[in-house]
């Protein structure tokens, strides 16, 4: 209940002239019922030669895995171009429900739920750099207890000169910078753990 001093009456709802602030979302994980969709992790078109797999765990401040977090990933194609296609999802003609991606278009966007061990993965195209920035994947994290989702980036190793010159990375201390750079594990596979707080906390970004 808030006091609308203009109208002189107490009100619990907003009117068009005096909108009330609203939270980003309630403490979840209610997002697990609506946001995930089949094939959300499979962003790259089938058989594309620039496909990479990025995976890791979402961890809390004590280093324990979060089994019900949601990780959104989106990024450009290998040439640094942001996708502009309409979408790649298919629907079941009978039920109208999503049946997964068609494996053709690259939208650059995907959602991955963590499993019981807090593990997530996304199979996408290696992001290309543009405008003086090294290539990176943008990430949004939803997790229990977060009133506002968190934003970060995933840079992939390989072009060390581009990483050193990146405007964001160059402003960070080495130990903080490393929390944004994935670790190469094998050909086209990279590890990126997201620590929400505590020692080794991932660098999160604030947009204004």
C-alpha positions in Angstrom: 0.0 0.0 0.0 1.4 3.4 -1.0 0.3 6.9 -0.5 -0.5 8.9 -3.7 0.1 12.4 -2.5 -1.1 13.9 -5.8 -4.5 12.3 -5.6 -4.7 12.4 -1.8 -5.8 8.8 -1.5 -4.1 5.6 -0.6 -3.8 3.1 -3.4 -2.2 -0.3 -4.0 -2.3 -0.1 -7.8 -0.9 2.4 -10.3 -2.9 4.7 -12.5 -1.6 5.8 -16.0 -0.3 9.1 -14.6 1.4 7.8 -11.6 2.9 4.3 -12.3 4.3 2.4 -9.3 7.7 0.7 -9.4 7.6 -3.0 -10.0 10.2 -5.7 -9.3 12.2 -7.3 -12.1 10.7 -10.6 -11.1 9.8 -12.4 -7.9 12.1 -14.8 -6.1 11.9 -18.0 -8.1 12.5 -20.3 -9.5 9.1 -19.7 -11.2 10.9 -18.9 -14.4 11.6 -22.6 -14.8 7.9 -23.1 -15.8 7.7 -20.8 -18.8 11.1 -19.7 -20.1 12.8 -23.0 -21.0 12.0 -24.5 -24.4 13.1 -27.7 -26.2 16.4 -27.3 -28.0 17.2 -24.1 -26.1 20.9 -25.1 -25.8 21.3 -26.0 -29.4 21.9 -22.6 -31.0 24.3 -23.5 -33.9 22.9 -24.8 -37.1 23.5 -28.5 -37.6 26.9 -29.4 -38.9 28.2 -25.8 -39.0 32.1 -25.8 -39.0 32.4 -22.9 -36.5 30.3 -24.6 -33.8 31.7 -24.4 -30.2 30.4 -25.9 -27.0 30.5 -23.8 -23.9 29.6 -25.4 -20.6 30.1 -25.0 -16.9 28.3 -24.8 -13.5 26.4 -22.1 -11.7 27.8 -21.8 -8.2 26.7 -19.9 -5.1 28.9 -18.0 -2.7 29.9 -21.3 -0.8 30.8 -23.0 -4.1 27.7 -25.2 -4.1 26.0 -25.8 -7.4 22.5 -24.3 -8.1 20.3 -27.0 -9.6 17.5 -24.7 -10.8 19.3 -21.8 -12.4 18.6 -20.6 -16.0 21.3 -19.3 -18.3 20.5 -17.2 -21.4 23.2 -16.9 -24.0 23.2 -14.8 -27.1 25.9 -13.6 -29.5 27.0 -12.7 -33.0 28.1 -15.0 -35.8 31.8 -15.7 -36.6 32.0 -12.5 -38.6 30.7 -10.4 -35.7 27.3 -9.8 -37.3 24.2 -9.9 -35.0 21.6 -12.3 -36.4 18.4 -10.8 -37.8 16.4 -13.9 -38.8 12.9 -14.3 -37.5 13.5 -17.5 -35.6 14.2 -21.2 -35.8 11.5 -22.8 -33.6 9.0 -25.4 -34.8 5.6 -26.0 -33.4 3.6 -29.2 -33.2 0.6 -28.7 -35.6 -1.7 -30.6 -33.2 -0.8 -29.2 -29.8 0.8 -25.9 -30.9 3.7 -26.6 -28.5 7.3 -26.1 -29.3 9.1 -29.2 -30.7 12.6 -27.7 -31.0 14.7 -25.9 -33.5 14.8 -26.7 -37.2 18.6 -26.8 -37.3 18.9 -24.3 -40.1 18.8 -20.6 -39.0 21.2 -19.1 -36.5 19.4 -16.8 -34.2 22.3 -16.4 -31.7 20.0 -16.9 -28.8 19.4 -19.8 -26.4 18.4 -20.8 -22.9 19.9 -23.6 -20.8 18.7 -24.9 -17.5 21.2 -26.2 -15.0 20.9 -29.9 -13.9 21.1 -31.4 -10.4 24.9 -30.6 -10.4 24.4 -27.0 -11.5 25.8 -27.8 -14.9 24.7 -26.1 -18.1 25.8 -26.1 -21.7 25.2 -24.2 -25.0 26.2 -25.2 -28.5 26.6 -22.1 -30.6 28.9 -20.5 -33.1 32.2 -18.9 -32.1 31.4 -15.2 -31.8 33.4 -12.8 -33.9 34.7 -9.5 -32.7 33.6 -6.1 -34.0 34.2 -2.4 -33.4 37.4 -3.0 -31.4 35.8 -5.6 -29.1 37.0 -9.2 -28.9 34.2 -11.6 -29.7 32.1 -12.6 -26.8 28.8 -14.2 -25.7 26.4 -12.2 -23.7 25.0 -14.0 -20.7 22.0 -13.5 -18.4 21.6 -15.6 -15.3 18.4 -16.3 -13.4 18.7 -18.0 -10.1 16.9 -18.5 -6.8 17.0 -15.5 -4.5 17.9 -13.0 -7.3 15.4 -10.2 -7.5 17.2 -8.9 -10.6 18.9 -11.2 -13.1 22.6 -10.9 -13.6 24.5 -10.0 -16.8 28.0 -11.1 -17.8 30.1 -12.0 -20.8 32.0 -15.1 -22.0 35.2 -14.5 -24.0 36.8 -17.4 -25.7 40.6 -17.8 -25.7 42.4 -18.0 -29.0 43.1 -14.4 -30.2 45.1 -13.1 -27.3 45.9 -9.8 -29.0 42.1 -9.1 -29.3 41.5 -10.0 -25.7 44.3 -7.7 -24.5 42.9 -4.8 -26.5 39.2 -5.4 -25.6 37.8 -2.2 -23.9 36.2 -4.0 -21.0 38.8 -6.6 -20.3 41.6 -4.1 -20.4 40.0 -2.2 -17.5 40.0 -5.2 -15.1 42.6 -6.5 -12.8 44.1 -9.8 -14.1 42.3 -11.9 -11.5 38.9 -10.3 -12.3 39.6 -10.4 -16.0 40.1 -14.2 -15.9 36.5 -14.7 -14.6 35.2 -13.6 -18.0 37.5 -15.8 -20.1 36.5 -19.4 -20.7 39.1 -22.2 -20.4 39.8 -24.3 -23.4 39.2 -28.0 -22.7 39.4 -29.7 -26.1 38.8 -28.8 -29.8 35.9 -26.4 -29.8 34.9 -27.1 -26.2 35.3 -24.5 -23.4 34.6 -24.4 -19.7 33.0 -21.4 -18.0 31.8 -21.6 -14.4 29.5 -18.8 -13.1 30.1 -17.9 -9.5 27.4 -15.6 -8.1 29.4 -14.3 -5.2 32.3 -15.0 -2.9 35.9 -15.8 -3.8 36.4 -15.8 -7.5 33.0 -14.1 -8.1 32.3 -13.7 -11.8 32.4 -10.1 -13.0 28.8 -8.9 -13.6 27.8 -5.9 -15.6 25.4 -3.1 -14.9 23.5 -1.5 -17.8 22.3 2.1 -17.5 
